[in-house]
Amino acid sequence: MTVPTERLSEGLRDALLSLLDDTSGPVRKALLVRFNQHGTAALQFLQETARGPNRILAWHARWFLEELRFADPVAEFRGFIRSLNYELETGALLLSRTVSPDLDVGACCLALDDLAARCCELIVEPSSAREKCRVLNRVLFHEGGFHGNVEHYTDPRNSFIDQVLVRRTGIPISLSIVYLLVAQRIGLSLEPVGLPGHFVVGCYLDDAPFFVDTFDGGVFRTADEIFTALRANHIVPKVTDLAPTPVREVLCRICRNLVNHYHAAGQDAQARLFSGFVEEFEATYARHVQP
């Protein structure tokens, strides 16, 4: 399979969009072949189309997402790592497919779409970023029942987005990813923030930034409150702790967590798999930053 190093060209995207709603067998078969050839870039293209304003094209994009089954999910995720074309939703889904090859990508996208649609029903414009986050909290944590898995924190399923969407429970980083992907769908630009020993969602749109603790039901925290919590855990806080975390490091951090969680579960083969992904992230980054 060809591993893409960048997004599909605009010309190719336009050509694919023009054929996407053609339901004839030969055209569908040809498109499936083409999407498989372009791997991660095609997956990202279909996900964007499935979330787009053209509902007919979105429906057909979801059909292709449901039909596509890449031959080697582990190789596909390694290709994603090497591509340096990091997009959070694509990366989270590809990571999940390494342990669930038959994962229904379309169902995951639809679940996120449904959560976002409910948020849009409740948001009254004009609304501030804080007000929109309150709506997100209501939809996810009160209506949706998403919550931190305190009792079984090291269960590996807590780290995979498809499992979090079905089971409605996870750890700080996975719950934050769900929060970010729903926010993205409603046009709210939030950021992942990887604190030492914890993970939150950051909002930098207002005069003073605030942070959403998704593991604690969406509680809003100020920078001072974050620093106080870090000191309580014997961590000397730094201003840089509050900076947005790159998608590369978010996904790598999930893999590090899974190494520990699979070891705790006695699943050493799976631990080695995710340790290999960590090494791939680090080696790719090292090659990229070399002068």
C-alpha positions as CSV (number, residue, x, y, z in Angstrom):
1,M,0.0,0.0,0.0
2,T,1.3,3.5,-0.8
3,V,1.9,5.6,2.3
4,P,0.9,9.2,1.7
5,T,3.2,12.0,2.9
6,E,0.6,14.8,2.5
7,R,-3.0,15.6,1.9
8,L,-4.6,14.7,-1.4
9,S,-4.1,17.3,-4.0
10,E,-6.9,19.7,-4.6
11,G,-7.4,18.4,-8.1
12,L,-7.7,14.8,-6.9
13,R,-10.0,15.8,-4.1
14,D,-12.3,17.6,-6.6
15,A,-12.2,14.6,-8.9
16,L,-13.1,12.2,-6.1
17,L,-15.9,14.5,-4.9
18,S,-17.4,14.5,-8.4
19,L,-17.6,10.7,-8.4
20,L,-18.5,10.1,-4.7
21,D,-22.3,9.9,-5.2
22,D,-22.0,7.7,-8.3
23,T,-23.5,4.4,-7.1
24,S,-22.6,2.3,-10.2
25,G,-20.6,-0.8,-9.3
26,P,-17.5,-0.1,-11.5
27,V,-17.2,3.4,-10.2
28,R,-17.5,2.3,-6.5
29,K,-15.0,-0.5,-7.0
30,A,-12.5,1.9,-8.6
31,L,-12.9,4.5,-5.8
32,L,-12.4,1.8,-3.2
33,V,-9.1,0.8,-4.9
34,R,-8.0,4.5,-5.1
35,F,-8.9,5.1,-1.5
36,N,-6.9,2.1,-0.4
37,Q,-3.9,3.3,-2.4
38,H,-3.9,6.6,-0.7
39,G,-4.3,5.2,2.8
40,T,-4.3,7.8,5.6
41,A,-4.8,10.7,3.2
42,A,-7.9,9.1,1.8
43,L,-9.2,8.3,5.3
44,Q,-8.8,12.0,6.3
45,F,-10.5,13.1,3.0
46,L,-13.5,10.9,3.7
47,Q,-13.8,12.0,7.3
48,E,-13.7,15.7,6.3
49,T,-16.4,15.0,3.6
50,A,-18.5,13.1,6.1
51,R,-18.5,16.1,8.4
52,G,-19.1,18.6,5.6
53,P,-22.2,20.7,4.8
54,N,-23.2,18.6,1.7
55,R,-25.3,15.9,3.3
56,I,-25.5,13.8,0.2
57,L,-21.7,13.6,-0.2
58,A,-21.4,13.1,3.6
59,W,-23.7,10.1,3.4
60,H,-21.7,8.6,0.6
61,A,-18.4,9.3,2.4
62,R,-19.7,7.4,5.4
63,W,-20.5,4.5,3.1
64,F,-16.9,4.3,1.9
65,L,-15.7,4.7,5.5
66,E,-17.8,1.7,6.4
67,E,-16.6,-0.3,3.4
68,L,-12.9,0.4,3.7
69,R,-10.8,-2.1,5.6
70,F,-7.1,-1.6,5.2
71,A,-5.0,-4.7,5.0
72,D,-2.6,-4.1,7.8
73,P,-3.8,-1.6,10.5
74,V,-0.4,-1.7,12.3
75,A,1.4,-0.8,9.1
76,E,-1.2,1.9,8.4
77,F,-0.6,3.5,11.8
78,R,3.2,3.3,11.3
79,G,2.7,5.0,7.9
80,F,0.6,7.7,9.6
81,I,3.4,8.3,12.2
82,R,6.1,8.6,9.4
83,S,3.9,10.9,7.3
84,L,4.2,13.8,9.8
85,N,0.7,14.8,8.6
86,Y,-0.8,14.6,12.1
87,E,-4.6,15.1,12.5
88,L,-6.1,14.2,15.8
89,E,-9.3,12.4,14.7
90,T,-7.5,10.4,12.0
91,G,-4.7,9.4,14.3
92,A,-7.0,8.4,17.1
93,L,-9.1,6.2,14.8
94,L,-6.0,4.6,13.1
95,L,-4.6,3.9,16.6
96,S,-7.8,2.2,17.6
97,R,-7.7,0.0,14.4
98,T,-4.4,-1.5,15.5
99,V,-6.3,-3.5,18.1
100,S,-9.7,-3.5,16.4
101,P,-9.1,-4.0,12.7
102,D,-12.9,-4.2,12.0
103,L,-13.6,-0.9,13.7
104,D,-16.5,0.9,12.1
105,V,-15.0,4.3,11.4
106,G,-18.3,5.6,10.1
107,A,-20.1,4.8,13.3
108,C,-17.5,6.6,15.3
109,C,-17.8,9.7,13.1
110,L,-21.6,9.5,13.4
111,A,-21.5,9.3,17.1
112,L,-19.3,12.4,17.3
113,D,-21.6,14.1,14.8
114,D,-24.7,13.3,16.9
115,L,-23.0,14.8,20.0
116,A,-22.1,17.9,18.1
117,A,-25.7,18.2,16.6
118,R,-27.1,18.1,20.1
119,C,-24.7,20.9,21.2
120,C,-25.8,23.0,18.3
121,E,-29.4,22.6,19.3
122,L,-28.6,24.1,22.7
123,I,-26.3,26.9,21.8
124,V,-27.9,30.3,21.5
125,E,-25.8,32.7,19.5
126,P,-24.0,34.9,20.2
127,S,-22.3,32.7,22.9
128,S,-18.9,33.0,24.4
129,A,-16.4,30.2,24.3
130,R,-17.1,29.6,28.0
131,E,-20.8,29.3,27.4
132,K,-20.3,26.9,24.6
133,C,-18.1,24.8,26.8
134,R,-20.9,24.7,29.4
135,V,-23.2,23.3,26.6
136,L,-20.5,20.7,25.8
137,N,-20.4,19.7,29.4
138,R,-24.1,19.3,29.6
139,V,-24.2,17.2,26.4
140,L,-21.2,15.0,27.2
141,F,-21.2,14.6,31.0
142,H,-24.8,15.1,32.0
143,E,-26.9,13.9,29.0
144,G,-24.3,11.6,27.5
145,G,-22.9,10.1,30.8
146,F,-19.3,10.3,29.8
147,H,-17.1,10.0,33.0
148,G,-13.7,9.1,34.2
149,N,-13.0,5.5,34.8
150,V,-11.8,5.8,38.4
151,E,-12.3,2.1,39.3
152,H,-10.6,0.6,36.3
153,Y,-8.2,3.4,35.3
154,T,-5.6,1.1,33.7
155,D,-8.1,-0.9,31.5
156,P,-6.5,-0.5,28.0
157,R,-10.0,0.1,26.6
158,N,-10.0,3.5,28.2
159,S,-7.5,4.8,25.7
160,F,-9.3,3.9,22.4
161,I,-11.8,6.4,21.1
162,D,-14.2,3.8,19.7
163,Q,-14.4,2.2,23.1
164,V,-14.8,5.5,24.9
165,L,-17.7,6.4,22.6
166,V,-19.5,3.1,23.3
167,R,-18.7,2.7,27.0
168,R,-18.9,6.4,27.8
169,T,-15.9,6.1,30.1
170,G,-12.2,6.8,29.8
171,I,-9.1,8.4,31.2
172,P,-8.2,12.2,31.0
173,I,-6.5,12.1,27.6
174,S,-9.2,10.0,25.8
175,L,-12.1,12.0,27.3
176,S,-10.3,15.2,26.3
177,I,-10.0,13.9,22.7
178,V,-13.7,13.3,22.5
179,Y,-14.3,16.8,23.9
180,L,-11.9,18.3,21.3
181,L,-13.5,16.5,18.4
182,V,-17.0,17.5,19.3
183,A,-15.9,21.1,19.9
184,Q,-14.2,21.1,16.4
185,R,-17.5,20.1,14.9
186,I,-19.3,23.0,16.3
187,G,-16.6,25.5,15.3
188,L,-15.1,25.9,18.7
189,S,-11.3,26.0,18.6
190,L,-9.9,24.3,21.8
191,E,-6.5,22.8,22.4
192,P,-5.1,19.6,24.1
193,V,-3.0,20.3,27.1
194,G,-0.8,17.6,28.4
195,L,0.0,18.5,32.0
196,P,2.5,16.5,34.1
197,G,0.5,13.5,35.3
198,H,-2.8,14.8,33.9
199,F,-4.5,15.9,30.7
200,V,-7.1,18.8,30.2
201,V,-8.6,20.8,27.4
202,G,-7.4,24.4,27.1
203,C,-9.5,27.4,25.9
204,Y,-7.4,30.4,24.9
205,L,-10.2,32.4,23.1
206,D,-11.2,34.7,26.0
207,D,-9.1,37.3,27.8
208,A,-7.9,34.8,30.4
209,P,-7.4,31.1,29.4
210,F,-9.3,28.5,31.2
211,F,-9.0,24.7,31.3
212,V,-11.7,21.9,31.2
213,D,-11.0,18.9,33.3
214,T,-12.8,16.2,31.4
215,F,-12.0,13.5,33.9
216,D,-13.8,15.5,36.6
217,G,-17.1,16.1,34.7
218,G,-15.9,19.2,32.8
219,V,-15.0,21.4,35.7
220,F,-13.4,24.7,34.6
221,R,-10.1,25.5,36.1
222,T,-7.9,28.6,36.0
223,A,-4.2,28.6,35.5
224,D,-3.7,29.2,39.2
225,E,-5.9,26.3,40.1
226,I,-3.9,24.0,37.7
227,F,-0.6,25.1,39.3
228,T,-2.0,24.5,42.8
229,A,-3.0,21.0,41.9
230,L,0.4,20.3,40.4
231,R,2.1,21.5,43.6
232,A,-0.2,19.3,45.7
233,N,1.3,16.4,43.7
234,H,4.8,17.6,44.4
235,I,5.4,18.9,40.9
236,V,7.0,22.3,40.4
237,P,4.8,23.9,37.7
238,K,6.1,25.8,34.7
239,V,4.2,28.3,32.5
240,T,5.0,26.0,29.5
241,D,2.9,23.3,31.2
242,L,-0.2,25.2,30.1
243,A,0.8,25.4,26.5
244,P,-1.1,23.4,23.8
245,T,0.3,20.0,23.2
246,P,1.1,19.0,19.6
247,V,-1.1,16.2,18.1
248,R,2.1,14.1,17.7
249,E,2.7,14.2,21.4
250,V,-0.9,13.6,22.3
251,L,-0.9,10.4,20.2
252,C,2.5,9.3,21.5
253,R,1.3,9.9,25.1
254,I,-1.6,7.5,24.5
255,C,0.8,4.9,23.3
256,R,3.0,5.4,26.4
257,N,0.0,5.0,28.6
258,L,-0.9,1.8,26.7
259,V,2.5,0.3,27.2
260,N,2.0,0.7,31.0
261,H,-1.6,-0.4,31.0
262,Y,-0.9,-3.5,28.9
263,H,2.0,-4.4,31.1
264,A,-0.3,-4.1,34.1
265,A,-2.8,-6.4,32.4
266,G,-0.1,-9.0,31.7
267,Q,-0.4,-8.5,28.0
268,D,3.3,-8.1,27.1
269,A,2.9,-8.6,23.4
270,Q,0.5,-5.7,23.2
271,A,2.8,-3.6,25.4
272,R,5.7,-4.2,23.0
273,L,3.5,-3.2,20.0
274,F,2.7,0.2,21.6
275,S,6.3,0.6,22.8
276,G,7.3,0.2,19.1
277,F,4.9,3.0,18.2
278,V,6.5,5.3,20.8
279,E,9.9,4.5,19.3
280,E,8.6,5.3,15.8
281,F,7.2,8.7,17.0
282,E,10.4,9.6,18.6
283,A,12.6,8.5,15.7
284,T,10.4,10.3,13.2
285,Y,10.5,13.5,15.2
286,A,14.3,13.2,15.7
287,R,14.8,12.9,11.9
288,H,12.4,15.8,11.2
289,V,14.1,18.3,13.6
290,Q,17.7,17.5,12.4
291,P,19.3,20.4,10.6
